[in-house]
Amino acid sequence: MDILALAKKEQERIVSYRRYLHENPELSQQETNTVSYICNRLEEFGISYVEVPKGGVLGFLGGDNESKTVLLR
């Protein structure tokens, strides 16, 4: 798998996510809109997640035997 090619293919979308988040800042531990935005993106990709109190989201990647957890904030 060519990770660099994959990243370049998704670059425009990823940059748009970053721009949105930077254009809509929120105070630390009060990131309700940020959490909502991230949860919506995870739902679009079919990634299960749980919200973490005070502005975090845990997304679960992989299958039952190879689960990986990523914290997005």
N, C-alpha and C positions, 0 to 999 in steps of 0.2 A: 504494500500500500504506500503510495506516494503522499505523505502527509503535507508536504509543501504545496503540491498541486491542489490537494483538497482545500487547504487553507486559502489559497489564491482564488479558488472557485467561489468560496463563501465570503471573501474579503469585504465586498460591498455591503452585504447584509450585516456582518459583524460590526463594521464601522458605523452603520446606521444605528445599531443598538447603542454603541458607545456614545455617539453624538446625542441621541435622545436622552440618555442618562445624564450626560454632562450639561445639557441644556435645561434640565429639570432637577436641579439639586434639592436635597432635603437635609434637614438637620440630622446629625448622628443620633441613632436609636429612635428616629421618628420617620423612617423611610417607608411610609405606607404605600405611596405611589410607586416607588422603586420595587418593592416586594410584589405588588400587583403586576407590574410590567414584567418582571422576571417570571412570575408564575404563569402569566399568559403565554410567554414565549415557550416555557417548558411544556405547557399543555399542547401548543401547536406541534411540538416535536414528539408528543406522546411519552414524555418523561415524567415518571411519578416523582413527587416531592412532598415535603412538609415545610410549613413555615416555622421559623425559629423566632422566639420572642425578641422584640426590639430590633427588627430589621434584617433578618436573615432568611435564607431559603436553603434547604438541603434537597438536592436533586439526586436521584438514584439511577445510576447507569449500569447496564449489564444485566445478565440473567440471574436467576436464583443462586447459581453456583459461582458466578464470577462478579458479584455485585461490587460496584465501586461507588463511593459517595463523594459528592463534590459540594462544597458550600459556596453559594453565590451570594454576593451582597452588593 
